[in-house]
Amino acid sequence: MMTLRVVSLLSLGALAIGTLSSCAKHNKDDVQIVASFHNMAEPFFVAMRRNLEDEARKLHVDATVVDGQSNSAKQTADVAAAMADNVDGIILAPTDVNALTPAVKDVVKADIPIVTVDRRVEGMTPPVPHVGADNIAGGAVMAKWVIDSFPKGARIVLITGQPGSSSAIDRTHGIEQAFAASGPRYRIVTSQTANWQRDQGLTVAQNILTSLGAAKPDVILAEDDDMALGAVEALRAGNVTGVSVLGFNATPDALRAVKAGTMAATVEQSPSRQIRTALDQLVAHIRTKAPMAGASITPVLITRANLSQAERIGEAQ
């Protein structure tokens, strides 16, 4: 039975379905999938959508993408609308680890298969199948670059992602854990969020550099490439040199910056592999009841030395 929460969201959800970013009316024999992504303004999810649509064509399924717009209430309504539309399965990249849990519980109660991608939800027993990068390991590999590059110690600025996002939580944990294990000579002098946005990364970095004055950091670690590129612009605008900037996601813009030397590194987490694996498992479950095991993808640090390993290097030429 559909819960009161879902019923109360149907009017808002109907409007959300009107904004679905692909496909016309479905044939009754189609497998219909709805993917609700955190924010389609972010390059990572643009790449993920492109790969989802390509994989859906190969699997002969109908895949529709809905833009969550970094808004948990909108994502909740989008999920309710997908349920009302009698979809066969849902892929969710949730804005917040906890805010989407009630909606996911409704999906599970309705016996609609669901898998999370890139970002997980908390509070589910058993856990929802999840496909994503090991973000704790991703944060740790960023910290390891600092430790290897500054063996005598370093002053670090940390620009974090959106609060409540599992990817931001885990990357921060991996970074802090690695530095703590290496001793007090590695010090995070300040940590602020820029919500995955380049303009906020620029503003946050400018404010931090101003507040630090002559005591500039050795490294800026940004948990997303857009924020890292904002920090690069802040350094350029302030005529500040000698500060290494690392990002996360290996976007084409970041890969170009790594090649040019304005960024030291970025972390590859394979959006193509993530979404294709999630869709493959979901469709196999719908068609054959195959179990959805999820998948954990090991991130890779991309520097100028191994640019060819980046998934999107062809777009950075």
VENHUZI-V479635 format. One record per residue. N is the residue number from 1. SS is DSSP state (~ for helix, > for strand, _ for the rest). PSI is psi as a letter, one per 30 degrees, with the letter a starting at -180 (none if undefined). BURIAL is 1 if it has 9 or more other ideal C-beta (glycine too) atoms within 8 Angstrom, else 0. Layout:
# VENHUZI-V479635
{{N/SS/PSI/BURIAL} {N/SS/PSI/BURIAL}}
This chain:
# VENHUZI-V479635
{{1/_/k/0} {2/_/k/0} {3/_/l/0} {4/~/e/0} {5/~/e/1} {6/~/e/1} {7/~/e/0} {8/~/f/0} {9/~/f/1} {10/~/e/1} {11/~/e/0} {12/~/e/1} {13/~/e/1} {14/~/e/1} {15/~/e/1} {16/~/e/1} {17/~/f/1} {18/_/f/0} {19/_/g/0} {20/_/k/1} {21/_/g/1} {22/_/l/0} {23/_/l/0} {24/_/a/0} {25/_/k/0} {26/_/k/0} {27/_/l/0} {28/_/f/0} {29/_/f/0} {30/_/l/0} {31/_/j/1} {32/>/j/1} {33/>/k/1} {34/>/k/1} {35/>/k/1} {36/>/j/1} {37/>/k/1} {38/_/e/1} {39/_/j/1} {40/_/f/1} {41/_/f/0} {42/_/k/1} {43/~/e/1} {44/~/e/1} {45/~/f/1} {46/~/e/1} {47/~/e/1} {48/~/e/1} {49/~/e/1} {50/~/e/0} {51/~/e/1} {52/~/e/1} {53/~/e/1} {54/~/e/0} {55/~/e/1} {56/~/e/1} {57/~/e/0} {58/~/e/0} {59/~/f/1} {60/_/h/0} {61/_/l/1} {62/>/j/1} {63/>/k/1} {64/>/k/1} {65/>/k/1} {66/>/k/1} {67/>/j/1} {68/_/f/1} {69/_/h/0} {70/_/h/1} {71/_/j/0} {72/~/e/1} {73/~/e/0} {74/~/e/1} {75/~/e/1} {76/~/e/1} {77/~/e/1} {78/~/e/1} {79/~/e/1} {80/~/e/1} {81/~/e/1} {82/~/e/1} {83/~/e/1} {84/~/f/1} {85/_/g/1} {86/_/h/0} {87/_/l/1} {88/_/f/0} {89/>/l/1} {90/>/k/1} {91/>/k/1} {92/>/k/1} {93/_/j/1} {94/_/k/1} {95/_/e/1} {96/_/k/1} {97/_/f/1} {98/_/e/1} {99/_/f/1} {100/_/f/1} {101/~/e/1} {102/~/e/0} {103/~/e/1} {104/~/e/1} {105/~/e/1} {106/~/e/1} {107/~/e/1} {108/~/e/1} {109/~/e/0} {110/_/g/1} {111/_/h/0} {112/_/k/1} {113/>/k/1} {114/>/k/1} {115/>/k/1} {116/>/l/1} {117/>/k/1} {118/_/e/1} {119/_/k/1} {120/_/l/1} {121/_/k/1} {122/_/l/0} {123/_/g/0} {124/_/k/1} {125/_/j/0} {126/_/l/0} {127/_/k/0} {128/_/k/1} {129/_/k/1} {130/>/k/1} {131/>/k/1} {132/>/l/1} {133/>/l/1} {134/_/j/1} {135/~/f/1} {136/~/e/1} {137/~/e/1} {138/~/e/1} {139/~/e/1} {140/~/e/1} {141/~/f/1} {142/~/e/1} {143/~/e/1} {144/~/e/1} {145/~/e/1} {146/~/e/1} {147/~/e/1} {148/~/e/0} {149/~/f/1} {150/_/i/1} {151/_/f/0} {152/_/f/0} {153/_/l/0} {154/>/l/1} {155/>/k/1} {156/>/k/1} {157/>/k/1} {158/>/k/1} {159/>/j/1} {160/>/l/1} {161/_/a/1} {162/_/k/1} {163/_/k/0} {164/_/f/1} {165/_/k/1} {166/~/e/1} {167/~/e/1} {168/~/e/1} {169/~/e/1} {170/~/e/1} {171/~/e/1} {172/~/e/1} {173/~/e/1} {174/~/e/1} {175/~/e/1} {176/~/e/1} {177/~/e/1} {178/~/e/1} {179/~/e/1} {180/~/e/0} {181/~/f/0} {182/~/f/1} {183/_/l/0} {184/_/f/0} {185/_/f/0} {186/>/j/1} {187/>/k/1} {188/>/j/1} {189/>/f/1} {190/>/l/1} {191/>/k/0} {192/>/l/1} {193/>/k/1} {194/_/g/1} {195/_/h/0} {196/_/g/1} {197/_/k/1} {198/~/e/1} {199/~/e/0} {200/~/e/1} {201/~/e/1} {202/~/e/1} {203/~/e/1} {204/~/e/1} {205/~/e/1} {206/~/e/1} {207/~/e/1} {208/~/e/1} {209/~/e/1} {210/~/e/0} {211/~/e/0} {212/~/f/1} {213/_/b/0} {214/_/f/0} {215/_/h/0} {216/_/l/1} {217/_/l/1} {218/_/e/1} {219/>/k/1} {220/>/j/1} {221/>/j/1} {222/>/k/1} {223/_/g/1} {224/_/k/1} {225/~/e/1} {226/~/e/1} {227/~/e/1} {228/~/e/1} {229/~/e/1} {230/~/e/1} {231/~/e/1} {232/~/e/1} {233/~/e/1} {234/~/e/1} {235/~/e/1} {236/~/e/0} {237/~/e/0} {238/_/g/0} {239/_/h/0} {240/_/k/1} {241/_/l/0} {242/_/g/0} {243/_/k/1} {244/>/k/1} {245/>/k/1} {246/>/k/1} {247/_/a/1} {248/_/k/1} {249/_/f/1} {250/_/h/1} {251/_/l/1} {252/~/e/1} {253/~/e/1} {254/~/e/1} {255/~/e/1} {256/~/e/1} {257/~/e/1} {258/~/e/1} {259/~/e/1} {260/~/f/0} {261/_/g/0} {262/_/f/0} {263/_/k/1} {264/_/e/1} {265/>/l/1} {266/>/l/1} {267/>/k/1} {268/>/k/1} {269/_/g/1} {270/_/i/1} {271/~/e/1} {272/~/e/1} {273/~/e/1} {274/~/e/1} {275/~/e/1} {276/~/e/1} {277/~/e/1} {278/~/e/1} {279/~/e/1} {280/~/e/1} {281/~/e/1} {282/~/e/1} {283/~/e/1} {284/~/e/1} {285/~/e/1} {286/~/e/1} {287/~/e/0} {288/~/g/0} {289/_/g/0} {290/_/k/0} {291/_/k/0} {292/_/j/1} {293/_/f/0} {294/_/a/1} {295/>/k/1} {296/>/k/0} {297/>/k/1} {298/_/k/0} {299/_/l/1} {300/>/k/1} {301/>/k/1} {302/>/k/1} {303/_/a/1} {304/~/f/0} {305/~/f/0} {306/~/h/0} {307/~/e/1} {308/~/f/0} {309/~/f/0} {310/_/k/1} {311/_/e/1} {312/_/g/1} {313/~/f/1} {314/~/f/0} {315/~/f/0} {316/~/g/1} {317/_/none/0}}
